[in-house]
Amino acid sequence: MPRDYSSSGPAQQLAEAGVDAGTLVMNREVYADVWIPGVEVIPRRVFAQKHRGLFGELGREGEGRLGEIGLWPRQWAAATMFAGTAKGFHIHPPHVPDGTDPAGWFRRLFPDGPPSLRPYDKEQWDVMFFLTGRMELFLADEREGLGGRRMRIFIGGDSHCGPDNAAVVIPPGVAHGLRAEGSEDVWMVYGTSTVFDPDNEGRIASEVETAALPPGWDSYFAG
């Protein structure tokens, strides 16, 4: 069922109720003033092959929106999120050149700075693809001078062919949390502009990832 966004303005819709990926893609100009700089919601076309399954491209190096912003991952990974589980919030630290004012640097890069200025090799950018289930993605801009914007996006995996199939690019300095929406597991593939480095995995609010045992279980098992 389509979500009802009629009772609030774009900023409140995007930050609080959340917006379907397809609605964002089709109405980008409506949300332009509250869009987090550097975030990309890239529509994907998924083909249902009768009696066989599904097919959907992830990307081609140097082509499409990733080609336009000059981003191609150095590392690819896969992850599964069980139904009803969540990850985050976590944040990847942005690179700011020595002696540079962070707010001025970010304003130079976003939203109109040339992509060639972005130091992809020195900071972790994520590009995420969702293959099954439905994902609820929360984004919070924590970069100095960019206004602290918030985005909440609902994305359909390939198993739900339709307008909400999308890839998402997340810049460093933007905290992100993910939640599997509904009763299906979410399978995802994601690429990063740098290889994995635990120092780049800043945790902000990760207690959602800890599933506590029921008190009776805990006391019994502890002996």
Legacy VTK file of the C-alpha trace (Angstrom):
# vtk DataFile Version 3.0
C-alpha trace
ASCII
DATASET POLYDATA
POINTS 223 float
0.000 0.000 0.000
1.400 3.459 -0.893
2.412 5.604 2.068
0.448 8.798 2.731
2.714 11.852 2.687
-0.030 14.457 2.337
-0.201 15.672 5.950
3.306 17.112 6.342
5.958 19.067 4.488
8.909 17.508 2.658
11.389 17.924 5.536
9.079 16.234 8.049
8.121 13.488 5.577
11.722 12.618 4.821
13.069 12.867 8.362
10.184 11.384 10.337
7.599 9.314 8.438
10.057 8.262 5.755
9.671 8.215 1.980
9.680 5.344 -0.509
12.714 5.254 -2.794
10.545 5.508 -5.904
8.836 8.629 -4.590
12.225 10.214 -3.883
13.536 9.419 -7.351
10.448 10.748 -9.124
10.146 13.871 -6.976
13.781 14.777 -6.289
13.070 18.496 -6.743
10.423 18.438 -3.982
13.030 17.247 -1.468
15.994 19.222 -2.858
16.157 21.657 0.071
16.250 18.863 2.661
18.325 16.290 0.753
21.595 15.265 2.419
24.457 16.468 0.177
26.355 13.607 -1.428
23.627 11.007 -0.886
22.475 9.335 -4.088
19.312 7.283 -4.566
19.865 5.530 -7.886
16.883 3.801 -9.508
17.402 0.215 -10.621
15.441 -1.873 -13.080
14.813 -5.458 -12.034
13.470 -7.964 -14.541
11.228 -10.823 -13.477
12.018 -13.857 -15.641
8.920 -16.037 -15.750
9.399 -19.472 -14.160
13.098 -18.705 -13.652
13.715 -15.860 -11.216
14.988 -12.306 -11.318
17.731 -10.318 -13.007
19.008 -6.860 -12.157
22.323 -5.183 -12.920
24.253 -3.553 -10.089
26.448 -1.273 -12.137
29.021 -0.853 -14.876
32.320 0.827 -14.119
32.430 4.352 -15.512
28.740 4.374 -16.474
25.497 5.678 -14.983
25.350 7.822 -11.883
28.358 6.111 -10.289
30.341 6.979 -13.387
29.194 10.594 -13.236
30.428 11.025 -9.677
33.589 9.001 -10.331
32.895 6.359 -7.687
33.748 2.696 -8.226
34.257 0.480 -5.158
37.597 -1.090 -4.316
35.908 -3.762 -2.200
32.599 -5.619 -2.532
30.836 -7.549 0.211
27.550 -9.339 0.882
25.466 -9.323 4.044
22.247 -10.854 5.294
19.943 -9.182 7.812
17.349 -11.456 9.366
13.759 -10.238 9.466
13.155 -7.786 12.292
16.832 -7.032 12.913
18.761 -3.777 12.613
22.321 -2.464 12.275
23.851 0.832 13.349
23.993 3.670 13.790
27.552 3.950 12.568
29.537 6.559 10.688
32.681 6.645 8.559
34.969 9.613 9.274
35.413 12.045 6.378
38.813 13.180 5.183
39.498 16.894 5.667
42.859 18.183 4.353
45.240 19.476 7.017
44.811 23.152 7.737
41.374 23.252 6.092
38.210 24.482 7.799
35.850 21.447 7.822
32.672 23.441 7.215
34.256 25.304 4.318
35.625 22.077 2.857
32.257 20.321 2.956
30.455 23.310 1.445
33.011 23.295 -1.349
32.407 19.624 -2.064
28.622 19.624 -1.785
26.264 19.891 -3.405
27.749 21.572 -6.493
31.484 20.915 -6.259
33.042 18.773 -8.997
33.185 15.065 -8.109
36.904 15.097 -8.971
37.535 16.834 -5.630
36.141 13.948 -3.599
38.972 11.959 -1.950
37.432 8.521 -2.447
40.767 6.836 -1.778
41.105 8.487 1.651
37.609 7.997 3.087
34.944 5.318 2.963
31.940 5.860 0.724
29.306 3.115 0.621
27.069 2.085 -2.263
24.368 -0.370 -1.222
22.182 -2.717 -3.257
19.282 -4.727 -1.812
18.423 -8.095 -3.344
15.629 -9.478 -1.139
13.132 -8.150 1.365
12.492 -4.507 2.178
14.956 -2.173 3.855
14.340 0.851 6.033
17.398 3.112 5.852
18.054 5.984 8.260
20.603 8.699 7.382
21.788 11.549 9.611
24.229 14.197 8.357
26.826 14.936 11.043
29.227 17.004 8.910
30.029 20.468 10.171
28.293 23.253 8.293
25.807 21.112 6.346
22.736 21.520 8.502
22.182 18.182 10.251
19.618 16.877 7.771
17.840 13.551 8.208
16.523 11.058 5.638
14.446 7.924 6.186
14.048 5.818 3.047
12.116 2.625 2.306
13.771 0.481 -0.374
12.475 -2.664 -2.057
14.838 -5.538 -2.730
14.965 -7.178 -6.140
12.446 -9.749 -4.899
9.919 -6.882 -4.897
10.204 -5.643 -8.486
8.949 -2.097 -8.765
9.713 1.620 -8.476
11.290 1.264 -5.033
14.244 -0.791 -6.342
17.228 1.493 -5.826
20.880 1.653 -4.883
22.006 4.201 -2.294
25.331 6.028 -2.039
26.272 7.156 1.494
29.116 9.649 1.994
31.463 9.620 5.002
30.253 11.862 7.794
26.667 10.644 7.302
25.575 8.255 10.064
23.450 5.357 8.879
21.266 2.732 10.455
19.414 -0.079 8.704
16.361 -2.118 9.651
14.833 -5.090 7.857
11.202 -4.104 7.354
8.532 -6.774 7.515
8.872 -10.541 7.809
11.574 -11.226 5.201
15.326 -11.487 5.490
17.231 -8.810 3.579
20.155 -9.814 1.382
22.367 -6.958 0.349
25.526 -6.324 -1.655
27.592 -3.256 -0.963
30.742 -1.699 -2.276
33.146 0.623 -0.483
35.560 3.154 -1.931
38.306 1.863 0.398
39.063 -1.588 1.758
37.765 -2.507 5.214
39.468 -0.697 8.089
38.053 -1.100 11.633
39.212 2.432 12.434
36.629 3.682 9.932
33.719 1.930 11.663
32.600 4.579 14.127
29.692 3.337 16.256
27.140 5.828 17.589
24.168 3.805 18.802
24.748 0.105 18.321
22.770 -1.273 21.265
19.975 -2.146 18.811
22.257 -4.970 17.648
22.336 -6.627 21.071
19.531 -9.126 21.604
19.276 -9.702 25.363
18.223 -13.096 26.707
14.955 -13.270 28.654
15.728 -12.789 32.389
14.740 -16.380 33.220
17.058 -17.768 30.560
19.898 -15.529 31.652
19.714 -16.573 35.319
19.259 -20.273 34.528
22.104 -20.466 32.011
24.451 -18.534 34.329
23.993 -21.378 36.839
LINES 1 224
223 0 1 2 3 4 5 6 7 8 9 10 11 12 13 14 15 16 17 18 19 20 21 22 23 24 25 26 27 28 29 30 31 32 33 34 35 36 37 38 39 40 41 42 43 44 45 46 47 48 49 50 51 52 53 54 55 56 57 58 59 60 61 62 63 64 65 66 67 68 69 70 71 72 73 74 75 76 77 78 79 80 81 82 83 84 85 86 87 88 89 90 91 92 93 94 95 96 97 98 99 100 101 102 103 104 105 106 107 108 109 110 111 112 113 114 115 116 117 118 119 120 121 122 123 124 125 126 127 128 129 130 131 132 133 134 135 136 137 138 139 140 141 142 143 144 145 146 147 148 149 150 151 152 153 154 155 156 157 158 159 160 161 162 163 164 165 166 167 168 169 170 171 172 173 174 175 176 177 178 179 180 181 182 183 184 185 186 187 188 189 190 191 192 193 194 195 196 197 198 199 200 201 202 203 204 205 206 207 208 209 210 211 212 213 214 215 216 217 218 219 220 221 222
